[in-house]
Amino acid sequence: MNRRRLFLAAAAAAGCGVALIAAAHLLPGAGTTPRAAQAGKASHHRVKGREGFLDFALTPRRPGNLLMREDTVGSSVQGRRIELRQYGDPALEGELLVFGCIHGDECAAQHLRPLTPITAFCPDWVSDIYMVGNLNPDGRALGTRLNGRGVDLNRNFPAGWMPIGSRGDPQFSGPKPLSEPEARLATRIVRRLRPEVTIWFHQHYAPRPMVRAWSRSVPAARRFARLAGLPFKRIPWPAGTAPNWQNHRFPGSASFVVELPRGKLPDGRRALLERALLRLGRSVARVSED
């Protein structure tokens, strides 16, 4: 069985390499150079990081290095690993960042992957997509929306933060902004990548999924809603939430929420979401035509 898996993995890698190389010659503007690669210059977000944070995901792709890359980027309160996956070409300007789970009992989207028949189930060559499947592995293990210290991570960000509840309450905002390592990690990732768009997946009790956003994030959220075939609602951000923080800290970017119904994600809905992620990733990636 192990030999079979190794063979299939090698075959997939070879197939993706051939598909990506062939497709590069068929794309409009083939032969153009991403701005980040011109004259050997790095893009703005690749020169601001410290201690090599996310360097594994930001090095340009080359032949033989075409598949998805994944590594541990931090840990939870209780020491569980938090991983980040990168798809596409990090030399492109214009990144899409996705958090599949911030509340431990709302993790249906944690295994989404922007690999669809559009790209022959290979990483897309004209997008740059980063995915943190689960920012709250302790909550997932404990079956709670809160993290391992009983804090609602999505009330712990420094934008409109206010004391809410006490430890263990469903929306306890923590003793102070960014008191939790998971929230600090999320802000560090956003600062490092400076994504054009960040999507936060949640699950709620309504029977239908929806996309919600406020202020400057509304246009990007509406676009994703159209791509995914979901209704859109304009809703103000609660105090201390992650999208609220990014919208204030990086006013040129967009950050919004996708609410999924409770329970397992149906295959058809998963396929629609993955295709929408892929198409949005392509739309925000910027390639120079010089």
C-alpha positions in Angstrom: 0.0 0.0 0.0 2.8 2.4 0.9 4.5 1.8 -2.4 1.3 2.4 -4.3 0.8 5.7 -2.5 4.4 6.8 -3.3 3.9 5.8 -6.9 0.6 7.8 -7.1 2.2 10.8 -5.4 5.1 10.7 -7.9 2.8 10.3 -10.8 0.7 13.3 -9.6 3.8 15.4 -9.2 5.0 14.6 -12.7 1.6 15.2 -14.2 1.3 18.5 -12.4 4.7 19.6 -13.5 3.9 18.8 -17.2 0.5 20.4 -16.9 1.8 23.6 -15.3 4.7 24.0 -17.8 2.4 23.3 -20.8 -0.3 25.7 -19.5 2.2 28.5 -18.9 2.8 28.6 -22.7 -1.0 28.7 -23.4 -1.8 31.6 -21.0 -2.5 35.1 -22.3 0.7 37.1 -21.9 2.8 33.9 -21.7 6.4 34.8 -21.1 5.6 37.9 -18.9 7.4 38.2 -15.7 5.8 38.7 -12.3 6.7 42.0 -10.8 8.3 40.3 -7.8 10.7 38.5 -10.0 11.8 41.3 -12.2 15.4 42.4 -11.9 15.8 39.9 -9.1 13.8 42.1 -6.7 11.6 40.7 -3.9 8.1 42.0 -3.4 7.3 44.2 -0.3 6.0 41.3 1.8 9.1 39.2 1.2 11.5 41.7 2.7 9.6 42.7 5.8 9.5 39.3 7.7 11.9 38.4 10.5 13.6 35.2 11.4 12.6 33.6 8.1 8.9 33.4 9.0 7.0 31.9 6.1 10.1 31.8 3.9 9.3 28.2 3.1 6.1 29.4 1.3 7.5 32.5 -0.3 10.4 31.2 -2.3 9.7 31.3 -6.0 8.6 28.1 -7.7 10.9 26.3 -10.1 10.7 23.1 -12.1 10.5 20.2 -9.7 8.9 22.5 -7.0 5.4 22.8 -8.4 3.2 21.1 -5.8 1.5 22.5 -2.7 3.9 23.4 0.2 3.0 23.0 3.9 4.7 23.6 7.2 4.1 24.4 10.8 3.9 28.2 11.4 2.9 28.2 15.1 1.3 26.4 18.0 -1.8 26.7 20.1 -2.1 27.3 23.8 -1.9 23.6 24.5 1.0 23.0 22.1 -0.9 21.7 19.0 0.6 22.6 15.6 -0.9 25.2 13.4 0.0 24.7 9.7 -0.1 26.8 6.6 -0.4 25.6 3.0 0.7 27.6 0.0 -0.7 27.0 -3.6 0.4 28.6 -6.8 3.3 31.0 -7.5 4.5 33.2 -4.6 6.4 35.4 -7.0 3.0 36.9 -8.1 1.8 40.1 -6.5 -1.7 39.8 -5.0 -2.3 37.1 -2.4 -5.4 35.4 -1.2 -5.3 34.2 2.5 -7.9 31.7 3.8 -8.5 30.6 7.4 -10.7 27.5 7.4 -11.4 27.4 11.1 -11.2 29.9 14.0 -13.9 28.5 16.2 -13.1 24.9 17.2 -16.7 23.6 16.5 -16.9 25.4 13.1 -14.3 23.6 11.1 -16.1 22.2 8.1 -13.9 24.3 5.8 -10.5 23.3 7.3 -9.7 20.8 4.5 -10.7 23.0 1.5 -8.1 23.0 -1.3 -8.1 25.1 -4.4 -7.4 22.1 -6.6 -10.1 21.6 -9.2 -10.5 20.2 -12.8 -9.7 23.7 -14.0 -6.0 23.0 -13.1 -6.1 19.3 -13.5 -6.1 19.0 -9.7 -2.7 20.8 -9.6 -1.7 24.0 -7.9 -2.8 27.0 -10.0 0.1 28.7 -11.9 -1.5 32.1 -12.0 -2.6 32.6 -8.4 -0.9 32.8 -4.9 -3.2 31.3 -2.3 -2.3 30.6 1.4 -4.5 28.5 3.6 -4.4 28.1 7.4 -6.7 25.1 7.8 -7.3 25.3 11.5 -6.2 28.3 13.7 -7.8 26.7 16.7 -6.7 23.1 17.0 -7.3 23.0 20.8 -11.0 24.1 20.4 -11.3 21.4 17.7 -10.0 18.8 20.0 -12.2 19.9 22.9 -15.3 20.4 20.8 -15.7 24.0 21.7 -15.7 27.4 19.8 -13.2 28.7 22.3 -9.4 28.1 22.5 -7.6 26.1 25.1 -7.8 28.9 27.6 -11.5 29.5 27.1 -11.2 32.6 24.9 -13.2 33.3 21.8 -10.3 34.0 19.3 -12.6 36.1 17.1 -13.1 38.6 19.9 -9.4 38.9 20.8 -8.2 41.2 18.0 -7.2 44.8 18.6 -10.0 46.6 16.7 -12.9 47.9 18.8 -11.8 45.3 21.4 -13.8 45.5 24.7 -14.1 43.2 27.7 -16.8 40.6 27.0 -17.9 37.9 29.4 -15.6 35.8 31.5 -13.4 32.8 30.8 -15.4 30.0 29.2 -18.3 32.3 28.1 -19.1 31.8 24.3 -17.8 35.2 23.4 -15.2 35.8 26.1 -12.8 38.3 24.6 -9.8 37.5 26.8 -8.0 39.6 29.4 -6.6 42.0 26.7 -6.3 42.3 22.9 -4.0 39.6 21.4 -3.7 37.8 24.7 -3.9 34.5 22.8 -1.1 33.1 20.8 -3.4 31.9 18.0 -4.7 35.5 17.5 -1.1 36.8 17.6 -0.1 34.3 15.0 -3.0 35.3 12.7 -1.9 39.0 12.8 1.7 37.9 12.1 0.7 36.0 9.0 -1.4 38.9 7.7 1.4 41.4 8.3 3.9 39.1 6.6 1.8 38.4 3.5 -0.1 41.6 3.2 -2.9 39.7 1.3 -5.2 41.5 -1.1 -8.1 39.4 0.4 -8.5 37.3 3.5 -11.5 34.9 4.0 -12.6 33.6 7.4 -14.8 30.5 7.3 -17.4 30.0 10.1 -20.5 27.9 10.6 -23.7 29.1 12.1 -27.2 27.8 12.8 -29.0 29.2 9.8 -30.1 26.6 7.2 -28.3 28.3 4.3 -24.7 29.5 3.9 -23.9 33.1 3.2 -21.1 35.6 2.8 -21.0 38.7 5.1 -18.9 41.8 5.1 -18.8 45.5 6.0 -17.3 48.7 4.7 -14.4 48.5 2.2 -14.6 44.7 2.1 -18.0 44.6 0.6 -16.9 44.5 -3.1 -14.6 41.5 -2.7 -17.1 39.7 -0.6 -19.9 40.2 -3.1 -17.6 38.9 -5.8 -16.8 35.7 -3.8 -20.5 35.3 -3.1 -21.3 35.4 -6.8 -18.5 32.9 -7.6 -19.6 30.5 -4.9 -23.3 30.9 -5.6 -24.0 32.2 -2.1 -26.2 35.0 -0.8 -24.5 38.1 0.5 -25.3 40.3 3.5 -23.8 43.6 4.6 -23.3 43.2 8.4 -21.2 45.4 10.7 -18.2 43.7 12.3 -18.5 42.8 16.0 -15.9 44.2 18.4 -12.5 42.6 18.4 -13.0 40.4 15.3 -10.3 39.4 12.9 -11.9 41.1 9.8 -12.5 44.2 11.8 -8.8 44.4 12.7 -7.5 43.8 9.1 -9.9 46.3 7.6 -8.6 49.0 10.0 -4.9 47.9 10.0 -4.6 47.5 6.2 -7.2 49.7 4.6 -6.2 48.7 1.1 -7.1 45.0 1.6 -10.4 43.2 2.1 -11.3 40.7 4.9 -14.7 39.0 5.2 -16.6 36.0 6.5 -18.2 33.0 4.8 -20.8 31.4 7.1 -21.5 27.7 6.4 -24.4 25.6 7.8 -23.7 23.3 10.7 -22.5 19.8 9.9 -20.3 18.2 7.3 -19.7 20.1 4.1 -21.5 18.3 1.2 -19.2 17.4 -1.8 -21.1 19.6 -4.2 -20.8 22.7 -1.9 -17.1 21.8 -1.3 -16.5 21.8 -5.1 -18.2 25.1 -5.5 -16.2 26.7 -2.7 -12.9 25.4 -4.0 -13.6 26.6 -7.5 -14.6 30.0 -6.1 -11.3 30.2 -4.1 -9.4 29.4 -7.2 -11.1 32.0 -9.3 -10.8 34.7 -6.7 -7.2 33.8 -6.2 -6.6 34.4 -10.0 -8.5 37.6 -9.9 -6.4 39.2 -7.2 -3.1 38.0 -8.5 -1.4 40.7 -10.5 1.0 39.8 -13.3 3.1 42.5 -15.2 2.6 42.7 -18.9 5.9 44.5 -19.4 
